[in-house]
Amino acid sequence: MVVLKWTNKYSGETGYVASMSTKEQCFINTFSKEEAKRYSEKAVKGIMTKLEKYHETDNNIFETVEA
């Protein structure tokens, strides 16, 4: 299992994806790795597609890290 870490391209701020909001079309942030949602490697591709669709990748770089 992995968690998604984000880094803002402009400020350098980092955090983790706690959840996804389909209604708000965004991700919910946490600064705690322990509070981040765990994903299977297979699920990450779908989550990344949603993040791109929600334009979250315009300002953030996402990477997977071991949970």
C-alpha positions in Angstrom: 0.0 0.0 0.0 1.1 3.5 -0.8 0.0 7.1 0.1 0.1 10.1 -2.3 2.4 12.9 -1.4 1.9 16.3 -3.0 4.3 19.1 -3.4 3.1 22.6 -4.5 5.1 23.6 -7.6 5.3 27.2 -6.5 5.5 27.3 -2.7 7.3 24.0 -2.1 4.7 23.2 0.5 4.1 19.4 0.9 1.4 17.2 2.3 -0.6 14.0 1.7 -3.9 13.1 0.2 -6.4 12.3 3.0 -9.3 11.7 0.7 -10.9 12.6 -2.6 -14.1 14.7 -3.0 -16.0 13.9 -6.1 -18.6 16.5 -5.2 -16.1 19.3 -4.8 -13.7 17.9 -7.4 -10.6 18.2 -5.3 -8.5 16.3 -2.8 -8.6 16.7 0.9 -5.2 17.5 2.4 -3.4 16.3 5.5 0.1 17.1 6.7 0.3 13.8 8.5 1.4 10.7 6.6 -0.5 8.5 9.2 -3.8 10.3 8.3 -3.3 9.8 4.5 -5.5 7.4 2.7 -3.7 4.2 1.7 -4.1 3.1 -1.9 -3.1 0.0 -3.8 -0.6 0.5 -6.7 -3.5 -0.4 -9.0 -5.8 2.2 -7.6 -3.2 5.0 -7.9 -3.7 5.2 -11.7 -7.4 6.0 -11.3 -6.8 8.5 -8.5 -4.2 10.3 -10.7 -6.7 10.5 -13.5 -9.1 12.2 -11.2 -6.5 14.6 -9.9 -5.7 15.6 -13.5 -9.4 16.0 -14.4 -9.9 18.2 -11.3 -6.8 20.3 -12.4 -5.0 19.5 -9.1 -1.9 18.6 -11.2 -1.7 22.2 -12.5 -0.2 23.4 -9.2 1.0 20.2 -7.5 3.3 17.3 -8.2 2.0 14.0 -6.9 4.2 11.0 -6.0 3.6 7.7 -4.3 5.4 6.9 -1.1 5.3 3.7 1.0 2.6 3.8 3.6 
